[in-house]
Amino acid sequence: MLDTLSFDNLSPGAIAAALGCAGGIGLGLAARLGRFCSLGAIEDVLYQGSNTRARQWGVAIGVAVIGVFALVSLGLFDPRQTLYLAKQWSPTASILGGLMFGYGMALAGNCGFGALARLGGGDLRNFVIVIVMGLASYMTLNGPLAALRVAIFPPQPAESPAGAAHWLHAHGMPLGASGMIIGLVILAIALASKHYRQEHKSIAWGAVVGAVIVAGWASTSWVSYATFDALPVESHSFAAPIGDTLFYIMTSSATSLTFGVGSVIGVLIGAAIGALIKGHFRWESCDDPRELKRQIGGAVLMGIGAVLAFGCTIGQGISAFSVLAFSAPITAASIIVGAAVGLHQLIYGFSIKA
């Protein structure tokens, strides 16, 4: 059916944006209806003794990995075209960027994706986070901080893909099969708890998130192939795409729609729908200057950190994980450590808890 679509009146960028918007709606619904949240998962483990949302994240990763390498086996997707495997990996950038992002996430009270989801529910406090994070990411990617970033972490094409499945493939394992096996292991670990296997709603929404990531890769690969246009093959991430969205809103006559712009808009739409369904939509604003200052500082750190690490909690935490990039677990672990430090500071100050 997709092959019959006409591109005469719709640009490849607009098609990619529409597909990104559809996936973004799914992610926004998962955040509002399925309580899918990275910071919430970390807080639950550290302070509530619950790993339900952490396991939900594992389900999303497992489903995404299985789906991606099923596409690879069918010859429908080449992970080497993705940013996470096409660029030379810098462990230092992943760790530093992840720590900055995690600490900033704790200060702001949300990651970029979470801020969009809350903004879609009427929380105007997260409007500030979204705007500042988008500006900070663009400052680091193309603005005043770009030269310093390139000098410290010069971007280079990868000599070979820095990914677990590709490493196994280089040692004789079939690429698609090895990736799907790893994905099944991740999914099995997430579902190992008998108690969690009874959390059908959480499992279902985790699977939805994983499927959305797979659909992102599949759809952008298809658009790039079908239109013969040099569009990036990408899936969902919420750092630079927030900056792209702001830039498009200001200069749409001089720029083009992208998958990332559609994804950002889709999350806002999905979150608004989810909030309305649950009766949680309400306008909120910040009435504490100290809270606002903390959120702005956290958003700046997230914007810079996400660019250094080539992704955020969704970009590295699931999209990069889905292609089994080595950067994904390192960045995710760094984000968790940074968030844990930030949360401890907010709750206990700099003192050591007895």
C-alpha positions as CSV (number, residue, x, y, z in Angstrom):
1,M,0.0,0.0,0.0
2,L,2.8,2.4,0.9
3,D,4.3,2.0,-2.6
4,T,1.1,3.4,-4.1
5,L,1.4,6.7,-2.3
6,S,2.0,9.7,-4.4
7,F,4.7,12.2,-3.5
8,D,3.6,14.9,-6.0
9,N,2.0,17.1,-3.3
10,L,3.8,15.9,-0.2
11,S,7.5,16.3,0.4
12,P,9.6,13.5,1.8
13,G,10.1,15.6,4.9
14,A,6.4,16.0,5.4
15,I,5.8,12.3,5.0
16,A,8.5,11.6,7.6
17,A,7.0,14.2,9.9
18,A,3.6,12.6,9.6
19,L,5.0,9.2,10.4
20,G,7.0,10.6,13.3
21,C,3.8,12.3,14.6
22,A,1.9,9.0,14.6
23,G,4.6,7.4,16.6
24,G,4.9,10.4,18.9
25,I,1.2,10.1,19.7
26,G,1.8,6.5,20.8
27,L,4.6,7.6,23.1
28,G,2.5,10.5,24.5
29,L,-0.3,8.0,25.3
30,A,2.2,5.6,26.9
31,A,3.4,8.4,29.2
32,R,0.0,9.5,30.3
33,L,-1.9,6.2,30.3
34,G,0.9,3.8,30.9
35,R,3.0,5.9,33.3
36,F,6.1,5.4,31.1
37,C,8.7,7.7,32.6
38,S,12.5,7.3,33.0
39,L,12.9,9.6,36.1
40,G,9.8,8.0,37.6
41,A,11.3,4.6,37.1
42,I,14.6,5.7,38.8
43,E,12.7,7.3,41.7
44,D,10.6,4.2,42.2
45,V,13.6,1.9,42.5
46,L,15.6,4.3,44.8
47,Y,12.9,5.5,47.1
48,Q,9.8,3.4,46.7
49,G,11.3,-0.1,46.5
50,S,9.4,-0.8,43.3
51,N,10.9,-1.9,40.0
52,T,7.7,-2.1,38.0
53,R,8.5,0.9,35.8
54,A,12.1,-0.2,35.4
55,R,10.9,-3.5,34.2
56,Q,8.5,-1.7,31.8
57,W,11.5,0.0,30.4
58,G,13.1,-3.4,29.9
59,V,10.1,-4.6,28.1
60,A,10.3,-1.6,25.7
61,I,14.0,-2.3,25.0
62,G,13.5,-6.0,24.5
63,V,10.6,-5.5,22.1
64,A,12.5,-2.8,20.2
65,V,15.6,-5.0,19.8
66,I,13.6,-8.0,18.7
67,G,11.7,-5.9,16.2
68,V,14.7,-4.1,14.8
69,F,16.7,-7.2,14.1
70,A,13.6,-8.9,12.7
71,L,13.6,-6.1,10.1
72,V,17.4,-6.7,9.6
73,S,16.7,-10.4,8.9
74,L,14.1,-9.4,6.4
75,G,16.5,-7.0,4.7
76,L,14.2,-4.0,5.5
77,F,16.6,-2.0,7.7
78,D,20.4,-1.5,7.9
79,P,21.5,-0.3,11.4
80,R,24.7,1.0,10.0
81,Q,22.8,3.9,8.6
82,T,21.8,5.1,12.1
83,L,23.6,7.9,13.9
84,Y,24.5,5.5,16.8
85,L,26.5,3.1,14.6
86,A,27.6,5.3,11.7
87,K,29.6,7.7,14.0
88,Q,32.7,6.7,16.0
89,W,31.8,6.1,19.6
90,S,33.4,8.1,22.3
91,P,32.9,6.4,25.8
92,T,34.0,9.7,27.5
93,A,31.3,11.7,25.7
94,S,28.7,9.1,26.6
95,I,29.7,9.1,30.3
96,L,30.0,12.9,30.6
97,G,26.9,13.6,28.6
98,G,24.9,10.9,30.4
99,L,25.9,12.3,33.8
100,M,25.0,15.8,32.8
101,F,21.7,14.7,31.4
102,G,20.8,12.6,34.4
103,Y,21.7,15.3,36.9
104,G,19.8,17.9,34.9
105,M,16.8,15.6,34.6
106,A,16.7,15.3,38.4
107,L,16.9,19.1,38.8
108,A,14.3,19.8,36.2
109,G,12.0,17.0,37.4
110,N,11.7,15.5,34.0
111,C,13.6,14.4,30.9
112,G,12.8,16.1,27.5
113,F,10.2,13.4,26.7
114,G,8.6,13.6,30.2
115,A,8.5,17.4,29.9
116,L,6.7,17.2,26.6
117,A,4.3,14.6,28.1
118,R,3.5,16.9,31.0
119,L,3.2,20.0,28.9
120,G,0.7,18.1,26.8
121,G,-1.3,17.6,30.0
122,G,-1.4,21.4,30.6
123,D,1.6,21.8,32.9
124,L,3.1,25.1,31.8
125,R,6.1,24.7,34.1
126,N,7.4,22.2,31.5
127,F,7.0,24.7,28.8
128,V,10.1,26.4,30.2
129,I,12.0,23.1,30.4
130,V,11.2,22.3,26.7
131,I,12.2,25.7,25.4
132,V,15.4,25.9,27.4
133,M,16.4,22.3,26.6
134,G,15.8,22.9,22.9
135,L,17.9,26.1,22.9
136,A,20.7,24.4,24.9
137,S,20.8,21.5,22.5
138,Y,21.0,23.8,19.5
139,M,23.7,25.9,21.1
140,T,25.8,22.8,21.6
141,L,25.0,21.3,18.2
142,N,25.2,24.3,15.9
143,G,25.7,27.4,18.1
144,P,28.3,29.0,20.3
145,L,29.2,25.8,22.1
146,A,29.6,23.7,18.9
147,A,33.2,24.6,18.2
148,L,34.2,23.6,21.8
149,R,32.3,20.4,21.5
150,V,33.9,19.5,18.2
151,A,37.4,20.4,19.5
152,I,36.9,18.1,22.6
153,F,35.0,15.3,20.8
154,P,35.7,15.5,17.1
155,P,33.1,13.6,15.2
156,Q,34.5,10.8,13.0
157,P,32.8,8.1,10.9
158,A,33.0,4.7,12.5
159,E,35.5,2.3,11.0
160,S,33.2,-0.6,12.1
161,P,29.8,-0.4,13.8
162,A,30.2,-0.2,17.6
163,G,27.3,-2.6,18.4
164,A,26.9,-5.9,20.2
165,A,25.2,-7.7,17.3
166,H,27.7,-6.4,14.8
167,W,30.5,-7.6,17.0
168,L,29.0,-11.0,17.2
169,H,28.4,-10.9,13.4
170,A,32.1,-10.1,12.8
171,H,32.8,-13.3,14.8
172,G,30.6,-15.5,12.6
173,M,27.1,-15.1,14.1
174,P,24.2,-14.2,11.9
175,L,23.4,-10.5,12.4
176,G,19.6,-10.7,12.7
177,A,19.5,-13.8,14.7
178,S,22.2,-12.7,17.2
179,G,20.3,-9.4,17.7
180,M,17.0,-11.1,18.2
181,I,18.5,-13.5,20.8
182,I,19.9,-10.6,22.8
183,G,16.5,-8.9,22.6
184,L,14.8,-12.1,23.9
185,V,17.2,-12.2,26.8
186,I,16.5,-8.6,27.7
187,L,12.8,-9.2,27.5
188,A,13.1,-12.4,29.6
189,I,15.0,-10.5,32.3
190,A,12.3,-7.8,32.3
191,L,9.6,-10.5,32.7
192,A,11.4,-12.7,35.1
193,S,9.4,-11.4,38.1
194,K,6.2,-13.4,38.6
195,H,4.7,-10.3,40.3
196,Y,5.5,-8.1,37.3
197,R,4.0,-10.6,34.8
198,Q,0.7,-9.8,36.4
199,E,1.1,-6.1,35.5
200,H,-0.6,-6.5,32.1
201,K,-1.1,-2.8,31.6
202,S,2.5,-2.0,32.3
203,I,3.7,-4.7,30.0
204,A,1.4,-3.7,27.2
205,W,2.4,0.0,27.3
206,G,6.1,-1.0,27.4
207,A,5.5,-3.1,24.3
208,V,3.8,-0.2,22.6
209,V,6.9,2.0,23.2
210,G,9.2,-0.7,21.8
211,A,7.0,-1.1,18.8
212,V,6.9,2.7,18.2
213,I,10.7,2.8,18.1
214,V,10.8,-0.1,15.6
215,A,8.2,1.7,13.5
216,G,10.4,4.8,13.5
217,W,13.3,3.0,12.1
218,A,11.2,1.1,9.5
219,S,9.3,4.2,8.4
220,T,12.3,6.5,7.9
221,S,14.2,3.7,6.1
222,W,11.2,3.3,3.8
223,V,10.9,7.1,3.1
224,S,14.6,7.4,2.4
225,Y,14.5,4.4,0.0
226,A,11.1,5.2,-1.7
227,T,11.8,8.9,-2.3
228,F,15.5,8.6,-3.1
229,D,15.9,11.5,-0.8
230,A,18.9,11.9,1.5
231,L,16.8,11.9,4.6
232,P,18.3,10.5,7.8
233,V,17.3,7.1,9.0
234,E,16.2,7.7,12.6
235,S,13.8,6.9,15.3
236,H,12.5,8.8,18.3
237,S,14.7,11.1,20.5
238,F,13.9,14.3,22.3
239,A,16.9,16.6,22.5
240,A,17.9,18.0,19.2
241,P,14.4,17.4,17.7
242,I,13.0,19.8,20.3
243,G,15.4,22.4,19.0
244,D,14.5,21.5,15.4
245,T,10.8,22.0,16.3
246,L,11.5,25.4,17.8
247,F,13.5,26.4,14.7
248,Y,10.8,25.2,12.4
249,I,8.1,27.1,14.2
250,M,10.2,30.3,13.8
251,T,11.5,29.8,10.3
252,S,9.1,27.3,8.6
253,S,9.4,29.1,5.2
254,A,13.1,28.5,5.2
255,T,13.3,25.0,6.7
256,S,11.6,21.7,6.2
257,L,9.6,19.3,8.3
258,T,11.4,16.3,9.7
259,F,10.6,13.1,11.5
260,G,11.8,14.6,14.8
261,V,9.6,17.6,14.5
262,G,6.6,15.4,13.8
263,S,7.6,13.2,16.8
264,V,7.7,16.2,19.2
265,I,4.3,17.4,18.0
266,G,2.9,13.9,18.3
267,V,4.0,13.5,21.9
268,L,2.2,16.7,22.8
269,I,-1.0,15.5,21.0
270,G,-0.8,12.0,22.5
271,A,-0.2,13.3,26.0
272,A,-3.1,15.8,25.7
273,I,-5.4,13.0,24.6
274,G,-4.2,10.7,27.4
275,A,-4.6,13.4,30.0
276,L,-8.2,14.1,28.8
277,I,-9.1,10.4,28.8
278,K,-7.9,10.2,32.5
279,G,-9.4,13.5,33.4
280,H,-6.0,14.8,34.4
281,F,-5.7,17.7,32.0
282,R,-5.4,21.0,34.0
283,W,-3.4,24.2,33.5
284,E,-0.5,24.5,36.0
285,S,2.2,27.1,36.4
286,C,5.3,27.6,38.5
287,D,4.8,29.9,41.6
288,D,8.2,29.2,43.2
289,P,11.2,31.2,41.7
290,R,13.7,28.6,43.2
291,E,11.9,25.8,41.5
292,L,11.9,27.7,38.2
293,K,15.7,28.4,38.6
294,R,16.3,24.7,39.2
295,Q,14.3,23.7,36.2
296,I,16.1,26.1,33.9
297,G,19.5,24.9,35.1
298,G,18.4,21.3,34.7
299,A,17.1,21.9,31.2
300,V,20.4,23.5,30.2
301,L,22.4,20.5,31.4
302,M,20.0,18.1,29.7
303,G,20.3,19.9,26.3
304,I,24.1,20.0,26.4
305,G,24.4,16.5,27.9
306,A,22.1,14.9,25.3
307,V,24.1,16.3,22.4
308,L,27.4,15.1,23.9
309,A,25.9,11.6,24.4
310,F,24.1,11.5,21.1
311,G,20.7,11.0,22.7
312,C,18.5,11.3,25.8
313,T,16.6,8.7,27.8
314,I,14.6,7.8,24.7
315,G,17.3,8.4,22.1
316,Q,20.0,6.4,23.8
317,G,17.9,4.6,26.4
318,I,15.7,2.9,23.8
319,S,16.5,3.9,20.1
320,A,20.2,3.3,20.4
321,F,19.6,0.2,22.6
322,S,17.3,-1.1,19.8
323,V,20.3,-1.3,17.4
324,L,22.4,-2.7,20.3
325,A,24.9,0.2,20.2
326,F,27.6,0.0,22.8
327,S,26.9,3.6,23.7
328,A,23.4,2.8,24.9
329,P,24.1,0.9,28.2
330,I,27.0,3.2,29.0
331,T,24.9,6.3,28.5
332,A,21.9,4.9,30.3
333,A,24.0,3.9,33.3
334,S,25.5,7.3,33.4
335,I,22.1,9.0,33.2
336,I,20.9,6.8,36.1
337,V,24.0,7.7,38.2
338,G,23.6,11.4,37.4
339,A,19.9,11.3,38.3
340,A,20.6,9.4,41.5
341,V,23.1,12.1,42.6
342,G,20.7,14.9,41.7
343,L,17.8,13.3,43.5
344,H,19.9,12.7,46.6
345,Q,20.9,16.3,46.6
346,L,17.4,17.5,46.3
347,I,16.1,15.3,49.1
348,Y,19.1,15.2,51.5
349,G,21.3,18.0,50.4
350,F,25.0,17.2,50.1
351,S,25.0,15.2,53.3
352,I,25.6,11.4,53.4
353,K,22.5,9.6,54.5
354,A,23.1,7.5,57.6
